[in-house]
């Protein structure tokens, strides 16, 4: 193990002693201490699930990137492993940026971006980015093999390799920014993971303002191919693209030797405030599962004062529906975390706030509204709420705009703003909600829409679930809740 890794592991242990864990998640992957961003190297390997992540172990801010590492037998409970790779070579000395993992005849191979600042630390005016390889026999200790792919001359931003095997070959997608600021996804192929040939530009110029396509992922779903990525530079448009950067997908047809033909143009994947850099992998049974970073660049992160920042979304299964929409829903394995079930039914709310006394520090809810018997202007839930509702994250139906709204204006520290999706035209509306110490995830009508947002309630405060209806009536057919156990083994 390299000296750089020993130092990083020691640093993160020292930092953990200073942490305050009041906002630390119970059932989401988060760093032991320090900074975390993109999920990397997600893979099922030799009977275990590995999740790596972009990690700065020395403090709570983004810095030279390492790869943190966790492992699970069941996608539910996780344990920490030593840091996998650290920036300690000429080709990656300023950071081991995002990438992916593959199983090559029983060797766990990480493909990642070696990042170099050419004009001093933190100066992005002159950088070099290349794709690099590291190999492990035991899944814990990695040997770097050096650079395996360099960009064309004049390209600086060239990163986030996602690799898979198909038809006896290795394939890789990489994001790049052209010298005239167009974001592209490039496809390469290889016989040995070390020598790569350019195949095609998969997509380019998806929007006049988009200058980079980060964290590309390319995979079959149903009978189509999905290109998932995070574009930078999109401008907000009505209710769409409200975050600093987006994450979404394009659906099309592809096979080796053919161009990618687009069937459905770019769609956002999640409609909350905090969802970026999703990466997919195959579960042991063949389901396509995704984790994303549940934060957003340039947003307030109140947990930094507690010596940590960043976490993942829940793992979600991806499904392609008949309209070529990629849906995401929490994986069924998460039901293993449930305890202390409670059920309520047939609650009529008449222009009132109702306390359920369900604790919402680490909980899951499923609520069903009868829309045929609900005419209130606004009705829904107050999450992580005080009894009087003065502090709460609001999740409600707005019958005037015909939208479902997640509103953080009363959530607590620093974060504000609301996000919304169209109200489905159904008689019944189900909201499946997961609330952790500093996050909310919502799934509308199983998997029609999702919201992922961070919240930081001002503490100490009671955090419970309230129901409300304003100017009219709402009917809750049923409300099921569970407290959720910790995922940390």
C-alpha positions as CSV (number, residue, x, y, z in Angstrom):
1,X,0.0,0.0,0.0
2,X,1.4,3.4,-0.9
3,X,2.6,5.9,1.6
4,X,0.0,8.3,0.2
5,X,-2.8,5.8,1.0
6,X,-1.4,5.2,4.5
7,X,-1.4,9.0,5.1
8,X,-4.9,9.5,3.7
9,X,-6.3,6.6,5.9
10,X,-4.7,8.1,9.0
11,X,-6.0,11.6,8.1
12,X,-9.6,10.4,7.7
13,X,-9.4,8.6,11.1
14,X,-8.1,11.7,12.8
15,X,-10.7,13.9,11.2
16,X,-13.5,11.5,12.3
17,X,-12.6,12.2,15.9
18,X,-13.6,15.8,15.3
19,X,-16.9,15.1,13.6
20,X,-20.3,16.1,14.8
21,X,-22.7,13.5,13.4
22,X,-26.0,15.4,14.0
23,X,-26.7,15.5,10.2
24,X,-24.9,12.3,9.4
25,X,-27.1,9.8,7.6
26,X,-28.4,6.5,9.0
27,X,-29.2,4.8,5.8
28,X,-27.2,6.5,3.0
29,X,-23.6,6.0,2.0
30,X,-21.4,8.9,3.3
31,X,-17.7,9.4,3.9
32,X,-16.1,8.3,7.2
33,X,-15.1,11.9,7.4
34,X,-14.1,14.6,5.0
35,X,-15.5,15.2,1.5
36,X,-17.4,12.9,-0.8
37,X,-18.8,13.5,-4.3
38,X,-19.4,11.2,-7.4
39,X,-20.0,7.5,-7.1
40,X,-17.3,5.5,-8.8
41,X,-16.4,2.0,-9.7
42,X,-19.8,0.5,-8.8
43,X,-19.6,-3.3,-9.3
44,X,-20.7,-6.7,-8.2
45,X,-17.4,-8.6,-7.9
46,X,-16.8,-12.1,-6.4
47,X,-20.1,-12.1,-4.5
48,X,-19.9,-8.6,-3.1
49,X,-20.9,-5.1,-4.1
50,X,-18.2,-2.5,-4.2
51,X,-18.9,1.3,-4.1
52,X,-16.1,3.7,-4.5
53,X,-16.4,7.4,-4.4
54,X,-14.6,10.7,-5.0
55,X,-13.1,11.5,-1.7
56,X,-11.0,14.2,0.0
57,X,-9.9,12.6,3.3
58,X,-7.9,15.6,4.7
59,X,-10.8,18.0,5.3
60,X,-14.5,18.7,4.5
61,X,-13.8,20.6,1.3
62,X,-13.2,19.3,-2.3
63,X,-9.5,18.8,-2.8
64,X,-7.1,16.4,-4.6
65,X,-9.3,13.4,-5.2
66,X,-8.8,10.0,-3.7
67,X,-11.1,7.0,-4.1
68,X,-12.9,6.0,-0.9
69,X,-14.2,2.5,-0.8
70,X,-17.1,0.6,0.8
71,X,-18.4,-3.0,0.4
72,X,-21.7,-4.8,0.9
73,X,-23.0,-8.4,0.6
74,X,-26.6,-7.3,0.1
75,X,-26.8,-3.7,-1.0
76,X,-28.2,-2.8,2.4
77,X,-25.5,-3.0,5.1
78,X,-22.1,-1.6,4.3
79,X,-18.6,-1.6,5.8
80,X,-15.7,0.6,5.1
81,X,-12.5,-0.5,3.4
82,X,-9.2,1.4,3.2
83,X,-8.9,4.2,0.6
84,X,-8.3,2.4,-2.8
85,X,-6.2,4.9,-4.8
86,X,-4.6,8.2,-4.0
87,X,-3.0,10.8,-6.2
88,X,0.7,9.9,-6.0
89,X,2.1,9.4,-9.5
90,X,3.1,11.8,-12.2
91,X,0.0,11.0,-14.3
92,X,-2.5,11.5,-11.5
93,X,-0.7,13.8,-9.1
94,X,-3.5,16.4,-8.8
95,X,-6.3,13.9,-8.4
96,X,-7.7,10.5,-9.2
97,X,-11.0,11.7,-10.8
98,X,-14.1,9.7,-11.5
99,X,-14.2,6.4,-13.3
100,X,-15.6,2.8,-13.2
101,X,-14.7,-0.8,-12.4
102,X,-14.8,-4.0,-14.3
103,X,-14.0,-7.7,-13.6
104,X,-11.3,-8.9,-15.9
105,X,-10.8,-12.7,-15.3
106,X,-11.1,-12.2,-11.5
107,X,-9.1,-9.0,-11.3
108,X,-10.8,-5.9,-10.2
109,X,-9.8,-3.2,-12.6
110,X,-10.4,0.5,-12.0
111,X,-10.4,2.9,-14.9
112,X,-10.2,6.5,-13.7
113,X,-9.1,10.0,-14.8
114,X,-5.6,11.1,-13.9
115,X,-5.8,14.9,-13.3
116,X,-2.9,17.3,-13.4
117,X,-2.9,21.0,-12.7
118,X,-0.2,22.5,-15.0
119,X,-0.3,26.0,-13.5
120,X,-0.4,25.3,-9.8
121,X,-3.0,23.7,-7.5
122,X,-6.6,24.6,-8.1
123,X,-5.9,26.5,-11.3
124,X,-8.1,25.1,-14.0
125,X,-6.8,27.3,-16.8
126,X,-4.3,24.7,-17.8
127,X,-5.0,21.1,-17.0
128,X,-4.2,17.6,-18.3
129,X,-6.7,14.7,-18.1
130,X,-6.0,11.1,-19.2
131,X,-7.5,7.8,-18.5
132,X,-5.6,5.5,-16.2
133,X,-5.8,1.9,-15.0
134,X,-5.3,0.2,-11.6
135,X,-5.6,-3.5,-10.9
136,X,-6.4,-5.6,-7.8
137,X,-6.5,-9.3,-7.1
138,X,-8.1,-9.0,-3.6
139,X,-10.5,-6.1,-4.3
140,X,-8.8,-4.0,-1.7
141,X,-5.2,-3.2,-2.7
142,X,-4.6,-1.7,-6.2
143,X,-1.5,-1.5,-8.4
144,X,-1.5,1.4,-10.8
145,X,-0.7,0.5,-14.4
146,X,-0.4,4.1,-15.7
147,X,-2.1,6.0,-18.5
148,X,-4.0,4.0,-21.1
149,X,-5.8,6.7,-23.1
150,X,-4.9,10.3,-23.9
151,X,-7.2,12.9,-25.5
152,X,-6.7,14.5,-28.9
153,X,-4.3,17.5,-29.0
154,X,-5.9,20.7,-27.6
155,X,-8.4,18.9,-25.4
156,X,-8.1,19.6,-21.7
157,X,-11.4,18.3,-20.2
158,X,-11.5,14.6,-20.9
159,X,-12.8,12.5,-18.1
160,X,-15.0,10.0,-16.3
161,X,-14.4,6.7,-18.2
162,X,-17.3,4.2,-17.9
163,X,-16.2,0.7,-19.2
164,X,-18.2,-2.5,-20.0
165,X,-17.6,-5.7,-21.8
166,X,-19.7,-6.8,-24.8
167,X,-19.2,-9.1,-27.8
168,X,-15.7,-10.1,-26.6
169,X,-14.5,-6.5,-26.4
170,X,-14.1,-3.7,-23.9
171,X,-16.0,-0.5,-24.5
172,X,-15.5,2.9,-22.9
173,X,-17.5,6.2,-22.9
174,X,-15.7,9.4,-21.8
175,X,-16.9,12.9,-21.5
176,X,-15.0,15.8,-23.2
177,X,-15.2,19.5,-23.7
178,X,-14.0,20.7,-27.2
179,X,-11.8,23.8,-27.6
180,X,-14.9,25.7,-28.7
181,X,-16.9,24.6,-25.6
182,X,-19.1,21.9,-26.9
183,X,-19.8,18.9,-24.6
184,X,-19.4,15.5,-26.1
185,X,-19.5,11.8,-25.2
186,X,-16.8,9.7,-27.0
187,X,-16.8,5.9,-27.4
188,X,-13.6,3.8,-27.6
189,X,-13.0,0.0,-27.8
190,X,-10.2,-2.3,-26.7
191,X,-9.2,-5.9,-26.5
192,X,-7.1,-5.7,-23.3
193,X,-8.1,-2.5,-21.3
194,X,-4.7,-1.0,-22.1
195,X,-4.8,-0.1,-25.8
196,X,-7.9,1.8,-26.9
197,X,-9.2,2.8,-30.3
198,X,-11.6,5.7,-31.0
199,X,-14.9,4.4,-32.3
200,X,-17.3,7.3,-32.5
201,X,-18.7,10.5,-31.0
202,X,-21.9,9.2,-29.4
203,X,-23.5,12.6,-28.9
204,X,-22.4,16.2,-29.3
205,X,-23.9,19.7,-29.0
206,X,-27.1,18.6,-27.3
207,X,-27.8,22.2,-26.3
208,X,-26.2,25.5,-27.3
209,X,-25.2,26.4,-23.8
210,X,-23.8,23.0,-22.8
211,X,-20.0,23.0,-22.6
212,X,-19.3,19.6,-20.9
213,X,-20.9,16.2,-20.5
214,X,-19.7,14.7,-17.3
215,X,-19.9,11.2,-15.9
216,X,-21.3,9.4,-19.0
217,X,-22.8,5.9,-18.7
218,X,-24.0,3.8,-21.7
219,X,-26.0,0.7,-21.1
220,X,-28.9,-1.4,-22.5
221,X,-32.3,-1.1,-20.8
222,X,-35.3,-3.0,-22.1
223,X,-34.7,-3.2,-25.8
224,X,-33.0,0.2,-26.1
225,X,-29.7,1.8,-25.1
226,X,-29.6,4.6,-22.5
227,X,-26.9,7.3,-22.5
228,X,-26.9,8.8,-19.0
229,X,-24.8,11.8,-18.2
230,X,-24.5,15.2,-16.4
231,X,-24.5,18.2,-18.7
232,X,-22.9,21.4,-17.5
233,X,-24.2,24.8,-18.8
234,X,-27.9,24.2,-19.4
235,X,-30.1,27.3,-18.6
236,X,-33.2,26.9,-16.5
237,X,-36.4,26.7,-18.5
238,X,-39.7,27.1,-16.6
239,X,-39.8,24.2,-14.1
240,X,-36.9,22.4,-15.8
241,X,-33.2,22.5,-15.3
242,X,-33.4,24.5,-12.1
243,X,-30.2,23.2,-10.5
244,X,-26.6,24.4,-11.0
245,X,-26.1,21.3,-13.2
246,X,-28.4,18.6,-14.4
247,X,-28.4,14.8,-14.7
248,X,-30.4,12.9,-17.2
249,X,-30.4,10.6,-20.2
250,X,-31.0,10.1,-23.9
251,X,-32.6,6.9,-25.2
252,X,-31.7,5.4,-28.6
253,X,-30.6,2.4,-30.5
254,X,-27.0,1.2,-30.7
255,X,-25.0,-1.9,-31.6
256,X,-21.2,-2.3,-32.1
257,X,-20.2,-0.9,-35.5
258,X,-23.3,1.3,-35.8
259,X,-23.8,4.9,-34.8
260,X,-26.1,5.7,-31.8
261,X,-29.5,6.8,-33.1
262,X,-31.5,9.0,-30.8
263,X,-35.1,8.1,-30.2
264,X,-35.8,10.3,-27.1
265,X,-33.8,13.5,-26.5
266,X,-32.4,14.6,-23.2
267,X,-34.7,14.2,-20.1
268,X,-33.9,15.0,-16.5
269,X,-33.7,11.9,-14.3
270,X,-34.6,13.3,-10.9
271,X,-36.5,16.5,-10.0
272,X,-35.0,17.4,-6.6
273,X,-32.3,19.9,-5.7
274,X,-29.5,17.4,-5.2
275,X,-28.8,14.7,-7.7
276,X,-25.6,14.5,-9.8
277,X,-23.2,12.1,-11.5
278,X,-25.4,9.0,-11.4
279,X,-23.6,5.8,-12.2
280,X,-25.2,2.4,-13.0
281,X,-24.1,-1.2,-12.4
282,X,-25.6,-4.6,-12.7
283,X,-26.9,-6.4,-9.6
284,X,-26.2,-10.1,-9.2
285,X,-29.7,-10.8,-10.7
286,X,-29.3,-8.5,-13.7
287,X,-31.2,-5.5,-12.5
288,X,-29.7,-2.2,-13.6
289,X,-29.1,-0.1,-10.4
290,X,-27.9,3.4,-9.9
291,X,-26.4,5.6,-7.2
292,X,-26.0,9.3,-7.6
293,X,-24.3,12.0,-5.5
294,X,-27.1,13.6,-3.4
295,X,-25.6,17.1,-3.4
296,X,-25.0,19.9,-6.0
297,X,-22.0,21.9,-6.9
298,X,-22.0,25.4,-5.4
299,X,-24.8,24.7,-3.0
300,X,-24.6,25.3,0.8
301,X,-23.4,22.3,2.8
302,X,-24.0,23.0,6.4
303,X,-22.4,19.7,7.5
304,X,-19.0,21.1,6.5
305,X,-18.8,22.7,10.0
306,X,-19.1,19.1,11.3
307,X,-16.0,18.0,9.2
308,X,-17.8,16.1,6.5
309,X,-19.8,16.7,3.3
310,X,-21.5,14.7,0.7
311,X,-23.5,11.5,0.4
312,X,-25.2,9.1,-2.1
313,X,-28.8,8.7,-2.9
314,X,-30.5,5.4,-2.1
315,X,-29.7,2.7,-4.6
316,X,-32.4,2.6,-7.2
317,X,-33.5,0.2,-9.9
318,X,-33.8,1.6,-13.4
319,X,-36.8,0.6,-15.6
320,X,-37.6,1.7,-19.2
321,X,-41.3,2.2,-19.7
322,X,-43.2,1.9,-23.0
323,X,-42.8,5.6,-23.6
324,X,-39.0,5.2,-23.4
325,X,-38.9,7.0,-20.1
326,X,-36.3,5.9,-17.6
327,X,-37.9,5.4,-14.3
328,X,-36.2,4.9,-11.0
329,X,-37.4,3.3,-7.8
330,X,-35.8,2.3,-4.5
331,X,-34.5,-1.3,-4.6
332,X,-36.6,-3.9,-2.8
333,X,-33.7,-4.9,-0.5
334,X,-34.1,-1.7,1.5
335,X,-37.2,-3.2,3.1
336,X,-34.8,-5.1,5.3
337,X,-34.1,-1.8,7.2
338,X,-37.7,-1.4,8.3
339,X,-38.8,-1.7,12.0
340,X,-41.6,-0.3,14.2
341,X,-44.4,-0.3,11.5
342,X,-47.4,2.0,12.0
343,X,-50.5,2.3,9.9
344,X,-53.2,4.9,9.7
345,X,-56.2,5.0,7.3
346,X,-59.0,7.1,6.1
347,X,-57.9,10.4,7.5
348,X,-59.9,13.5,6.4
349,X,-58.1,16.8,6.7
350,X,-60.4,19.8,6.8
351,X,-58.4,23.0,6.4
352,X,-56.1,21.9,9.2
353,X,-52.6,20.8,10.4
354,X,-52.6,17.3,12.0
355,X,-49.7,15.9,14.0
356,X,-49.1,12.2,13.3
357,X,-46.3,11.9,16.0
358,X,-44.4,9.7,13.6
359,X,-40.7,10.4,14.1
360,X,-38.9,11.4,11.0
361,X,-35.2,11.3,11.7
362,X,-34.7,8.0,10.0
363,X,-37.9,6.8,8.5
364,X,-39.9,5.6,5.4
365,X,-43.5,6.5,4.6
366,X,-46.0,5.5,2.0
367,X,-49.0,7.7,1.8
368,X,-52.0,7.4,-0.5
369,X,-54.3,10.3,-1.3
370,X,-57.8,10.0,-2.8
371,X,-57.7,12.8,-5.4
372,X,-61.4,12.5,-6.1
373,X,-62.1,13.5,-2.5
374,X,-59.5,16.2,-2.2
375,X,-60.2,19.8,-3.2
376,X,-57.9,21.8,-0.9
377,X,-55.8,24.4,-2.6
378,X,-52.7,22.7,-1.1
379,X,-52.5,19.5,0.9
380,X,-49.8,17.0,1.8
381,X,-47.0,16.4,4.3
382,X,-44.7,18.3,6.5
383,X,-41.5,16.3,6.9
384,X,-38.8,16.6,9.6
385,X,-41.3,19.1,11.1
386,X,-41.8,20.7,14.5
387,X,-45.3,20.2,16.0
388,X,-46.4,23.8,15.0
389,X,-45.0,23.4,11.5
390,X,-42.8,26.4,11.8
391,X,-39.9,24.3,10.7
392,X,-40.7,21.7,8.1
393,X,-39.9,20.4,4.6
394,X,-43.1,20.7,2.7
395,X,-44.2,18.0,0.2
396,X,-47.6,18.9,-1.2
397,X,-50.1,18.8,-4.0
398,X,-50.9,22.3,-5.4
399,X,-54.3,22.0,-7.1
400,X,-54.0,25.5,-8.6
401,X,-50.8,24.8,-10.6
402,X,-51.6,21.0,-10.7
403,X,-48.2,20.1,-9.5
404,X,-46.5,18.2,-6.7
405,X,-44.1,20.5,-4.8
406,X,-41.1,19.8,-2.6
407,X,-40.4,23.1,-0.8
408,X,-37.4,23.8,1.5
409,X,-38.2,27.4,2.4
410,X,-38.9,26.3,6.1
411,X,-36.5,23.4,6.1
412,X,-33.9,24.9,8.4
413,X,-30.3,26.0,7.7
414,X,-29.3,27.9,4.6
415,X,-31.0,25.9,1.8
416,X,-34.1,27.2,0.1
417,X,-36.1,26.9,-3.1
418,X,-38.7,24.5,-4.3
419,X,-38.9,21.9,-7.0
420,X,-42.0,20.5,-8.6
421,X,-43.4,17.9,-11.1
422,X,-46.8,17.7,-12.9
423,X,-49.6,16.1,-10.8
424,X,-50.4,12.7,-12.5
425,X,-53.9,12.4,-13.9
426,X,-55.1,9.6,-11.6
427,X,-57.7,9.1,-8.9
428,X,-55.0,7.9,-6.4
429,X,-51.7,9.5,-5.7
430,X,-49.0,7.6,-3.8
431,X,-45.9,9.3,-2.3
432,X,-43.1,7.0,-1.1
433,X,-40.8,9.0,1.1
434,X,-37.5,8.4,2.8
435,X,-36.3,10.9,5.4
436,X,-32.8,10.7,6.8
437,X,-31.0,13.1,9.2
438,X,-30.3,15.6,6.3
439,X,-32.1,14.3,3.2
440,X,-35.5,13.6,1.7
441,X,-36.2,11.3,-1.3
442,X,-39.6,11.1,-2.8
443,X,-41.0,8.6,-5.3
444,X,-44.3,9.6,-7.0
445,X,-46.8,6.8,-8.0
446,X,-44.0,4.2,-7.5
447,X,-41.5,5.4,-10.1
448,X,-43.2,8.1,-12.2
449,X,-41.0,10.9,-10.8
450,X,-38.4,11.2,-8.0
451,X,-37.1,14.1,-5.9
452,X,-33.8,14.0,-4.1
453,X,-33.0,16.9,-1.8
454,X,-30.8,17.7,1.1
455,X,-32.3,19.4,4.2
456,X,-30.6,20.6,7.4
457,X,-33.3,21.2,10.1
458,X,-32.2,23.7,12.8
459,X,-31.4,21.5,15.8
460,X,-32.3,20.7,18.5
461,X,-35.9,20.3,17.3
462,X,-38.5,17.6,17.2
463,X,-38.6,16.1,13.7
464,X,-41.9,14.4,13.0
465,X,-44.5,14.0,10.2
466,X,-47.5,16.4,10.0
467,X,-50.4,16.3,7.6
468,X,-52.1,19.4,6.3
469,X,-54.8,20.8,4.0
470,X,-55.3,24.5,3.3
471,X,-58.6,26.0,2.1
472,X,-60.5,22.8,1.6
473,X,-60.4,19.1,2.3
474,X,-58.0,16.3,1.6
475,X,-58.5,12.5,2.1
476,X,-55.6,10.2,3.1
477,X,-56.7,6.7,2.3
478,X,-53.7,5.2,4.1
479,X,-50.4,6.1,5.6
480,X,-47.8,3.4,6.4
481,X,-44.6,4.3,8.2
482,X,-41.5,2.5,9.4
483,X,-38.4,3.6,11.4
484,X,-35.2,2.6,9.5
485,X,-32.2,0.9,11.0
486,X,-28.6,2.0,10.2
487,X,-26.9,0.5,7.2
488,X,-23.4,0.6,8.7
489,X,-22.3,-2.9,9.7
